[in-house]
Amino acid sequence: MSLPPVNNERVADYIARRLRWYILEYARKEAGIIGVSGGVDSAVTAYLSVRALGRERVYCYILPSETTPEEDVEDALEVIERLGLPRDHYEIIRIDNILESFEETLGDMTKVERGNVMARIRMIILHQRAYRHNGLVVGTGDKSELLLGYFTKYGDGGVDVLPIGGLYKTHVRQLAKYLGVPNRIVEKPPSPRLWPGQTAESELGVSYEVIDSILYYRFEKWLPREEIAKILNIPGEIVDKILTLVKKTQHKRLPPEVFHIGYRDIGSDWRYPRQWF
């Protein structure tokens, strides 16, 4: 079920060059701001950001809560250490006190409500730090997560740029090994860590090996549902489940809908090239 491999050297070089151009020239900012979680996506994003911008233009933030395993904090610190970031370019900021203030104001929340608030608190912190350093928030979402809608709207989805958003989780892991990310991070089960024991694959009910294969055959090869199920030798219901997630989460991948009233409203017909100014 494995996907065709990517050319690691070319992909890493392309993303680094594109990210450097996007932040420094297009956006005219001075730095990249990254939330480093101890997972493979944020590790790869940090490695590529340093390659793109240099250590002096990258700021990393570890934003743990009481549900964050200590090993995740240790892994995030190891990534930062391996990248050689200056001491004033990384910080650990615990979000528990901020979360408690929300709970005191809003009352009891379900675990999903609480998890979404946690993700949005983290994004508020990253954007505040981005303003301080005149930078952009560099997102860590991959193509698998984006297609599935497996992210919090205006939480981990509320970033300025998504350099690995064109890579399936399978390819991110492949690129991580090429970049030298520690193996235990590469092989760690993906998890947003929004509540105890949460893992992405248990929540989705399907392994990323299967998910990526379904997404690849549907959106890269444009194969129909029946043929995908046959090729992968899996029940059609699993294919339906994944493709339904893609459809149901379309609103998370788009800017807010603007209803057309005037002659030319800001919406689907509002387009300018990247360098229109």
C-alpha positions as CSV (number, residue, x, y, z in Angstrom):
1,M,0.0,0.0,0.0
2,S,3.0,2.3,0.0
3,L,3.0,5.4,-2.1
4,P,5.6,6.1,-4.8
5,P,8.6,7.7,-3.1
6,V,9.4,11.4,-3.6
7,N,12.8,12.7,-4.5
8,N,13.9,13.9,-1.1
9,E,16.7,16.1,-2.2
10,R,14.6,17.9,-4.8
11,V,11.6,18.3,-2.5
12,A,13.7,19.6,0.4
13,D,15.5,22.1,-1.9
14,Y,12.2,23.2,-3.5
15,I,10.4,23.8,-0.2
16,A,13.3,25.6,1.3
17,R,13.7,27.9,-1.7
18,R,10.0,28.6,-1.9
19,L,9.6,29.2,1.9
20,R,12.5,31.6,1.8
21,W,11.0,33.6,-1.1
22,Y,7.5,33.5,0.5
23,I,8.6,34.9,3.9
24,L,11.4,37.3,3.0
25,E,10.4,38.6,-0.4
26,Y,6.6,38.1,-1.0
27,A,5.5,38.7,2.6
28,R,8.5,41.0,3.4
29,K,8.8,39.5,6.8
30,E,12.0,38.7,8.8
31,A,11.4,35.3,10.4
32,G,9.5,32.0,10.6
33,I,7.6,31.1,13.8
34,I,7.0,27.4,14.5
35,G,5.1,25.5,17.2
36,V,7.3,22.4,17.8
37,S,5.3,19.6,19.3
38,G,7.8,16.7,19.3
39,G,6.0,15.1,16.3
40,V,7.3,14.3,12.9
41,D,5.5,17.1,11.0
42,S,6.7,20.0,13.2
43,A,10.2,18.5,13.2
44,V,10.4,18.4,9.4
45,T,8.9,21.9,9.2
46,A,11.6,23.2,11.6
47,Y,14.4,21.5,9.7
48,L,13.2,22.9,6.4
49,S,12.7,26.4,7.9
50,V,16.3,26.5,9.2
51,R,17.4,25.3,5.7
52,A,15.4,28.1,4.1
53,L,16.0,31.0,6.5
54,G,19.0,30.1,8.6
55,R,19.1,29.7,12.4
56,E,18.9,33.5,13.1
57,R,15.5,33.8,11.4
58,V,13.7,30.9,13.0
59,Y,11.9,30.9,16.3
60,C,10.5,27.7,17.8
61,Y,7.9,27.5,20.6
62,I,7.0,24.4,22.7
63,L,3.5,24.9,24.0
64,P,2.6,21.9,26.3
65,S,-0.4,21.3,28.5
66,E,-1.1,18.8,31.3
67,T,-2.0,16.3,28.6
68,T,1.4,16.6,26.8
69,P,3.7,13.7,27.6
70,E,7.1,14.7,28.9
71,E,8.7,12.7,26.1
72,D,7.1,15.1,23.6
73,V,8.7,18.1,25.2
74,E,12.1,16.3,25.3
75,D,11.8,15.4,21.6
76,A,10.9,18.9,20.7
77,L,13.9,20.2,22.6
78,E,16.2,17.7,20.9
79,V,15.0,19.0,17.5
80,I,15.8,22.5,18.6
81,E,19.2,21.4,19.9
82,R,20.1,19.6,16.7
83,L,19.2,22.6,14.7
84,G,21.5,24.8,16.8
85,L,19.0,27.6,17.4
86,P,20.3,30.5,19.6
87,R,19.0,30.3,23.2
88,D,16.7,33.3,22.7
89,H,15.1,31.7,19.6
90,Y,13.1,29.1,21.5
91,E,10.8,29.0,24.5
92,I,8.6,26.7,26.5
93,I,5.2,28.3,27.3
94,R,2.7,26.2,29.2
95,I,-0.9,26.9,28.3
96,D,-2.6,25.4,31.4
97,N,-3.3,28.7,33.1
98,I,-4.7,30.2,30.0
99,L,-6.9,27.2,29.5
100,E,-8.1,27.4,33.1
101,S,-9.2,31.0,32.6
102,F,-11.3,29.9,29.6
103,E,-12.9,27.1,31.6
104,E,-13.7,29.5,34.5
105,T,-15.4,31.9,32.1
106,L,-17.1,29.3,29.7
107,G,-18.0,26.6,32.2
108,D,-17.5,22.9,31.7
109,M,-16.5,21.8,28.2
110,T,-16.5,18.5,26.4
111,K,-13.1,17.0,25.6
112,V,-13.5,18.1,22.0
113,E,-14.5,21.7,22.9
114,R,-11.5,21.8,25.3
115,G,-9.2,20.4,22.7
116,N,-10.2,23.0,20.2
117,V,-9.7,25.8,22.7
118,M,-6.2,24.5,23.4
119,A,-5.3,24.5,19.7
120,R,-6.6,28.1,19.4
121,I,-4.7,29.2,22.5
122,R,-1.5,27.9,20.9
123,M,-2.2,29.7,17.7
124,I,-2.8,33.0,19.5
125,I,0.6,32.6,21.2
126,L,2.3,31.9,17.9
127,H,0.8,34.9,16.2
128,Q,1.7,37.1,19.1
129,R,5.3,36.0,18.9
130,A,5.2,36.4,15.1
131,Y,4.2,40.0,15.5
132,R,7.0,40.5,18.0
133,H,9.6,39.1,15.6
134,N,8.1,40.5,12.4
135,G,7.5,37.0,11.1
136,L,5.0,34.6,9.7
137,V,3.6,31.5,11.5
138,V,4.8,28.5,9.6
139,G,2.3,25.7,9.7
140,T,3.1,22.1,10.2
141,G,0.1,20.4,8.6
142,D,0.7,17.8,6.0
143,K,-1.5,16.9,2.9
144,S,-3.2,14.0,4.7
145,E,-4.3,16.1,7.6
146,L,-5.5,18.9,5.3
147,L,-7.5,16.6,3.1
148,L,-9.1,14.9,6.0
149,G,-9.8,18.1,7.8
150,Y,-7.9,16.7,10.8
151,F,-7.0,20.0,12.3
152,T,-8.7,22.7,14.3
153,K,-10.1,25.6,12.3
154,Y,-8.3,28.8,13.4
155,G,-6.2,26.6,15.7
156,D,-3.4,24.6,14.1
157,G,-5.1,25.5,10.8
158,G,-4.7,29.2,11.4
159,V,-1.3,29.7,10.0
160,D,0.3,31.9,7.4
161,V,2.0,29.3,5.2
162,L,2.0,25.5,4.9
163,P,5.4,24.3,3.5
164,I,4.7,20.6,3.9
165,G,1.0,20.8,3.0
166,G,1.8,19.2,-0.4
167,L,3.2,16.0,1.2
168,Y,1.3,13.1,2.5
169,K,2.1,11.8,6.0
170,T,4.0,8.9,4.3
171,H,6.2,11.3,2.4
172,V,6.8,13.5,5.5
173,R,8.2,10.5,7.3
174,Q,10.3,9.6,4.3
175,L,11.6,13.2,4.1
176,A,12.2,13.2,7.9
177,K,14.7,10.3,7.6
178,Y,16.5,12.1,4.8
179,L,16.8,15.3,6.9
180,G,18.1,13.4,9.9
181,V,15.1,13.8,12.3
182,P,15.6,11.3,15.2
183,N,14.1,8.0,14.4
184,R,11.8,7.8,17.5
185,I,10.1,11.0,16.3
186,V,9.7,9.6,12.8
187,E,8.1,6.5,14.1
188,K,6.0,8.1,16.9
189,P,2.2,7.6,16.4
190,P,0.8,11.0,15.3
191,S,-1.3,12.8,17.9
192,P,-2.6,16.3,18.6
193,R,-2.3,15.5,22.3
194,L,-5.5,17.3,23.0
195,W,-6.7,14.8,25.6
196,P,-5.0,11.8,27.3
197,G,-4.4,8.8,25.1
198,Q,-5.4,10.5,21.9
199,T,-3.8,9.3,18.7
200,A,-4.7,10.3,15.2
201,E,-5.1,6.8,13.8
202,S,-7.3,5.5,16.7
203,E,-9.5,8.6,16.3
204,L,-9.7,8.2,12.5
205,G,-10.1,4.5,12.8
206,V,-7.7,3.8,9.9
207,S,-3.9,3.7,9.7
208,Y,-2.1,6.5,7.8
209,E,-0.7,3.8,5.5
210,V,-4.2,3.0,4.3
211,I,-5.4,6.6,4.4
212,D,-2.6,7.9,2.3
213,S,-3.1,5.1,-0.3
214,I,-6.8,6.0,-0.6
215,L,-6.1,9.7,-0.9
216,Y,-3.3,9.1,-3.4
217,Y,-5.4,6.9,-5.7
218,R,-8.4,9.2,-5.5
219,F,-6.8,12.6,-5.8
220,E,-3.6,11.9,-7.7
221,K,-4.8,9.0,-10.0
222,W,-8.5,9.9,-9.9
223,L,-9.6,6.3,-9.6
224,P,-13.2,5.5,-8.6
225,R,-14.1,4.2,-5.2
226,E,-14.6,0.6,-6.3
227,E,-11.2,0.4,-8.1
228,I,-9.4,1.8,-5.0
229,A,-11.0,-0.8,-2.8
230,K,-10.0,-3.5,-5.2
231,I,-6.4,-2.4,-5.6
232,L,-5.9,-2.0,-1.8
233,N,-8.0,-5.1,-1.0
234,I,-10.0,-3.3,1.6
235,P,-13.8,-2.9,2.1
236,G,-15.4,-0.2,0.1
237,E,-16.8,1.2,3.3
238,I,-13.3,2.3,4.4
239,V,-12.8,4.1,1.2
240,D,-16.2,5.8,1.6
241,K,-15.3,6.8,5.2
242,I,-12.1,8.6,4.2
243,L,-13.6,10.3,1.1
244,T,-16.6,11.4,3.2
245,L,-14.2,13.1,5.6
246,V,-12.7,15.0,2.7
247,K,-16.1,16.2,1.6
248,K,-17.4,17.1,5.0
249,T,-14.4,19.2,5.9
250,Q,-14.2,21.3,2.7
251,H,-15.2,24.4,4.6
252,K,-12.0,24.1,6.7
253,R,-9.8,24.4,3.7
254,L,-11.5,27.5,2.3
255,P,-11.7,31.1,3.5
256,P,-15.1,32.2,4.8
257,E,-17.8,32.3,2.2
258,V,-18.6,35.8,1.0
259,F,-22.1,36.2,-0.5
260,H,-22.0,37.9,-3.9
261,I,-23.9,41.2,-3.7
262,G,-21.9,44.0,-5.3
263,Y,-20.3,44.3,-8.7
264,R,-17.1,42.6,-7.6
265,D,-17.0,41.1,-4.1
266,I,-14.1,39.5,-2.3
267,G,-14.6,35.8,-3.1
268,S,-14.0,33.3,-5.9
269,D,-13.7,36.1,-8.5
270,W,-11.2,38.1,-6.5
271,R,-7.8,37.0,-7.7
272,Y,-4.4,38.7,-8.0
273,P,-1.1,37.2,-8.9
274,R,1.3,36.8,-6.0
275,Q,3.3,39.8,-6.9
276,W,0.5,42.1,-8.1
277,F,1.9,45.0,-6.0
